[in-house]
């Protein structure tokens, strides 16, 4: 028979809170990407304003996790669920910040003429979105295999980011009028690449929660 | 050789009459390490430590099969002197059980029984033992008053001092802090950390947190079997066995 029913309920509550925060962070990232790719200043503003709620949820989750650790003295998988949940939370808050950073680039670029089309930027945005969505799915389903796939996708995001940088540098060399916009676009690509990194961190936390092992820094093996 | 095996059992079975209370227990206890035995009531952990100093011999109808060794020597060898074995393997029980004698006589008891008459030697050993049990400062001015006047926590440390006086090599502790308040419990736990420098300690505890705090290794017993033994860190963060995980996370027991 299940003992500590009260504690089990609190662990469930923790997971639900993390998922609510994940939904907010993911929405912020999606909106920021859309605002950036479609020059939508209003949407970018929405992302910037919405970040305070994500920050507030982080505080709430910090307090809740601290309370669980102090009052219930969890062990084994329960302990990992809480520590892993905290790691996920930290990354969700950073995802919110990256969405805001990207939204600021979108705001700036929306006031300028469009840059030459760069399909790699769309590809990087799609990669980051897929990684994020799969990382959250892996967290919900405790799916180590999916989490590992997310980690392995990170190289693709890194490669695209570098290719975008090279492309814009080449464009700026041949056309000096786009330098200001080009720099902002390079920074935006860097934010997208960071979103992919943070999705990887979430996926690593899933492996830690489920298996108790760390695949930080070595998921390519 | 600081981590050499002090106590070991191989395929140990124990029977109360026809009832097999322990089945096929194989485990090594390293010198100067604290090993905690955990498991739900009736899982055999107390029965197991009572095999180590042959306390179960006192219960009629019991029987041991398999191997249990102290420094490689068979604890159940025919003709082995059990009194001398128990001198090497001290025991502290759940409930403090001081004799209705003075504090001094309680600690000196084991030495007197072993024929020590030298007063200076006795006084010295009693003081060292009380210091070892972190009780000396609290009782040095009332050594010849009754031990029954001590608090529960002090009585338990007195029992530890009594066990230490005969200089055992192994200390068995059967829920030594379960009857004590949190402050007294903390003193016993601090003491365990000190004592492991000189002794091999095997402690039975129902408190998972206590096992986590005091031990280097933890063994999980369930229904007379050893389910898993590993470093305490591994057992409480990532045990290999599902039954262990379910027990230590409070999902059964």
Interface residues (C-beta under 8 A of the other chain):
Chain A: X1 X2 X3 X4 X7 X73 X74 X75 X76 X77 X78 X79 X80 X211 X212 X213
Chain B: X208 X209 X212 X236 X237 X238 X239 X244 X245 X248 X249 X250 X251 X252 X253
